[in-house]
Amino acid sequence: MEKVEYLVVGCGLSGAIIAERIASIEKQKVLVIDKRDHIGGNVYDYKQYGITVHKYGPHVFHTNNKEVWDYLSKFTEWYYFMYRVKAFIDGKEVNIPFNLDSLYKVFPNTLAQKLEEKLLNNFKFNSKIPILELKNSSDNDLQFLAEYIYEKVFLGYTVKQWGVKPEDIDSLVSARVPIYISKDDRYFTDKYQAIPKNGYTKMIENILNNPLIEVRLKTDFKDVKNKIDYDIMYFTGSIDELFDYKHGKLPYRSLNIEFKKYDKEFMQSGPQINYPENYDYTRSVEYKYYLDEKSDKTILSYEYPCEYKDGKNERYYPIPNEDNQKLYKKYLKELLKLNNARRTGNPRWIYVLGRLGDYKYYNMDEVVEKALMLAKEKL
Ligand SMILES: Cc1cc2nc3c(=O)[nH]c(=O)nc-3n(C[C@H](O)[C@H](O)[C@H](O)COP(=O)(O)OP(=O)(O)OC[C@H]3O[C@@H](n4cnc5c(N)ncnc54)[C@H](O)[C@@H]3O)c2cc1C
């Protein structure tokens, strides 16, 4: 049996950062395995026709956390990028989040003006108001607007995205769909917004660039768990898998992402167009916009949400509801039991982290923050 002190399962952002911290702080060797044939996990990107394509859907880095920003900045230069997203509603491209300008795109001028005034009178300028809050207002016009946004922006998109009725979705997810009381058309408002200048894969490669770190790809934990002995494991895969699904499988939503190349310079007016109403896909993404890359061709992806099926597609989004949280907590208890057993002879210690380990949708900056925090506590 091969023996290592530190084993990291998963070479996404979480795994790469933990490995880097172990190598830099502890000055110890660390073995990183990943079942995929590439590093980077879901932020993996590659070049085609001079265009950087994000294999697992578009990724724009955004954060207010300076520590996270400074940490990643050691491994990449940035292309500063303010994300702007449009939705195709009633045949028109409208700013998303729906904002004061969007009113004038979809309604006649007088109505748009009236709604704008009411919004400004009732809510703080520059605030993001969750759609549900608007719906609960006593003003008929605001209720009408809430209903419009709910129907045209939220309902169709959410039903497609999650394959369920919006009422069945955790209110945290519904709250992600706001109306923006502003003319600011940026999708995110964080202080730092950018994309690694040479791509995410290169950034991860730089994070892993330490002679103490060994990466083994195409290596699934389940195939090697009886062949590699470790003292401490950082596991960034799905927590149910770690315990052989003994309490059942944690459900995920997946995506079928279809990539198309066109022999044209541009296909759409910006990087991302959402389709809440028509079409089976939820959004189309034109990749050359992200790093302002020049090519006489263009590459787009179309996302078709679907159910996650083990071995058939990828785990993309944990499904946040009470039952799934209960199931997740059962696995957390198993982890505690396992680690407690250490005191009675089990020499191993396991930490579980990342979007799959915590069964939580995390933006990239949250994943970085959590990995850095864990490293600070444990190393
Ligand atoms: C479609 C989509 C778009 C997104 N866009 C954004 C965005 O614009 N901005 C943003 O901030 N965030 C975005 N995110 C979130 C971002 O992708 C995640 O926060 C981040 O990639 C999570 O990193 P991670 O290392 O925790 O997980 P992952 O990237 O999933 O890495 C886990 C790794 O573990 C490996 N693994 C799993 N099980 C095993 C096993 N048994 N054996 C070996 N290896 C295993 C996997 O192959 C994978 O490489 C998006 C997410 C999705 C789904």
The ligand as an SDF file (V2000), in Angstrom:
LIG
                    3D

 53 58  0  0  0  0  0  0  0  0999 V2000
  -22.5990   26.5210  -14.4410 C   0  0  0  0  0  0  0  0  0  0  0  0
  -21.8660   27.1750  -13.3190 C   0  0  0  0  0  0  0  0  0  0  0  0
  -21.4180   28.4710  -13.4550 C   0  0  0  0  0  0  0  0  0  0  0  0
  -20.7320   29.1020  -12.4210 C   0  0  0  0  0  0  0  0  0  0  0  0
  -20.3310   30.3900  -12.5860 N   0  0  0  0  0  0  0  0  0  0  0  0
  -19.7190   31.0240  -11.5710 C   0  0  0  0  0  0  0  0  0  0  0  0
  -19.3470   32.3940  -11.7100 C   0  0  0  0  0  0  0  0  0  0  0  0
  -19.5660   33.0340  -12.7430 O   0  0  0  0  0  0  0  0  0  0  0  0
  -18.7150   32.9830  -10.6550 N   0  0  0  0  0  0  0  0  0  0  0  0
  -18.4520   32.3150   -9.4780 C   0  0  0  0  0  0  0  0  0  0  0  0
  -17.8770   32.9120   -8.5600 O   0  0  0  0  0  0  0  0  0  0  0  0
  -18.7820   31.0130   -9.3370 N   0  0  0  0  0  0  0  0  0  0  0  0
  -19.3950   30.3500  -10.3470 C   0  0  0  0  0  0  0  0  0  0  0  0
  -19.7380   29.0230  -10.2040 N   0  0  0  0  0  0  0  0  0  0  0  0
  -19.3150   28.2940   -8.9810 C   0  0  0  0  0  0  0  0  0  0  0  0
  -17.9040   27.6590   -9.1240 C   0  0  0  0  0  0  0  0  0  0  0  0
  -17.8950   26.7680  -10.2090 O   0  0  0  0  0  0  0  0  0  0  0  0
  -17.5560   26.9030   -7.8340 C   0  0  0  0  0  0  0  0  0  0  0  0
  -17.6080   27.7690   -6.7250 O   0  0  0  0  0  0  0  0  0  0  0  0
  -16.1550   26.2680   -7.8240 C   0  0  0  0  0  0  0  0  0  0  0  0
  -15.7930   25.7430   -9.0610 O   0  0  0  0  0  0  0  0  0  0  0  0
  -16.1290   25.1600   -6.7810 C   0  0  0  0  0  0  0  0  0  0  0  0
  -14.8400   24.6200   -6.6430 O   0  0  0  0  0  0  0  0  0  0  0  0
  -14.6420   23.2520   -5.8520 P   0  0  0  0  0  0  0  0  0  0  0  0
  -13.1910   22.9440   -5.9020 O   0  0  0  0  0  0  0  0  0  0  0  0
  -15.2880   23.3110   -4.5210 O   0  0  0  0  0  0  0  0  0  0  0  0
  -15.4780   22.1570   -6.6760 O   0  0  0  0  0  0  0  0  0  0  0  0
  -15.2070   21.5520   -8.1240 P   0  0  0  0  0  0  0  0  0  0  0  0
  -14.7270   22.5720   -9.0640 O   0  0  0  0  0  0  0  0  0  0  0  0
  -16.4290   20.7860   -8.4790 O   0  0  0  0  0  0  0  0  0  0  0  0
  -14.0140   20.5260   -7.8780 O   0  0  0  0  0  0  0  0  0  0  0  0
  -14.2230   19.2550   -7.3050 C   0  0  0  0  0  0  0  0  0  0  0  0
  -13.2840   18.2890   -8.0070 C   0  0  0  0  0  0  0  0  0  0  0  0
  -13.3270   17.0230   -7.3210 O   0  0  0  0  0  0  0  0  0  0  0  0
  -13.2600   16.0070   -8.2730 C   0  0  0  0  0  0  0  0  0  0  0  0
  -13.8350   14.8030   -7.6640 N   0  0  0  0  0  0  0  0  0  0  0  0
  -15.0970   14.6380   -7.2150 C   0  0  0  0  0  0  0  0  0  0  0  0
  -15.2620   13.3900   -6.7390 N   0  0  0  0  0  0  0  0  0  0  0  0
  -14.0640   12.7580   -6.8940 C   0  0  0  0  0  0  0  0  0  0  0  0
  -13.6210   11.4490   -6.6100 C   0  0  0  0  0  0  0  0  0  0  0  0
  -14.4320   10.5270   -6.0740 N   0  0  0  0  0  0  0  0  0  0  0  0
  -12.3450   11.1240   -6.9020 N   0  0  0  0  0  0  0  0  0  0  0  0
  -11.5060   12.0430   -7.4610 C   0  0  0  0  0  0  0  0  0  0  0  0
  -11.8880   13.3050   -7.7660 N   0  0  0  0  0  0  0  0  0  0  0  0
  -13.1500   13.6470   -7.4730 C   0  0  0  0  0  0  0  0  0  0  0  0
  -14.0620   16.5290   -9.4390 C   0  0  0  0  0  0  0  0  0  0  0  0
  -13.7030   15.8610  -10.6240 O   0  0  0  0  0  0  0  0  0  0  0  0
  -13.6810   17.9990   -9.4480 C   0  0  0  0  0  0  0  0  0  0  0  0
  -12.5830   18.2400  -10.2990 O   0  0  0  0  0  0  0  0  0  0  0  0
  -20.4670   28.3980  -11.2130 C   0  0  0  0  0  0  0  0  0  0  0  0
  -20.9180   27.0860  -11.0690 C   0  0  0  0  0  0  0  0  0  0  0  0
  -21.6350   26.4970  -12.0870 C   0  0  0  0  0  0  0  0  0  0  0  0
  -22.1560   25.0980  -11.8800 C   0  0  0  0  0  0  0  0  0  0  0  0
  1  2  1  0
  2  3  1  0
  2 52  2  0
  3  4  2  0
  4  5  1  0
  4 50  1  0
  5  6  2  0
  6  7  1  0
  6 13  1  0
  7  8  2  0
  7  9  1  0
  9 10  1  0
 10 11  2  0
 10 12  1  0
 12 13  2  0
 13 14  1  0
 14 15  1  0
 14 50  1  0
 15 16  1  0
 16 17  1  0
 16 18  1  0
 18 19  1  0
 18 20  1  0
 20 21  1  0
 20 22  1  0
 22 23  1  0
 23 24  1  0
 24 25  2  0
 24 26  1  0
 24 27  1  0
 27 28  1  0
 28 29  2  0
 28 30  1  0
 28 31  1  0
 31 32  1  0
 32 33  1  0
 33 34  1  0
 33 48  1  0
 34 35  1  0
 35 36  1  0
 35 46  1  0
 36 37  1  0
 36 45  1  0
 37 38  2  0
 38 39  1  0
 39 40  1  0
 39 45  2  0
 40 41  1  0
 40 42  2  0
 42 43  1  0
 43 44  2  0
 44 45  1  0
 46 47  1  0
 46 48  1  0
 48 49  1  0
 50 51  2  0
 51 52  1  0
 52 53  1  0
M  END
$$$$
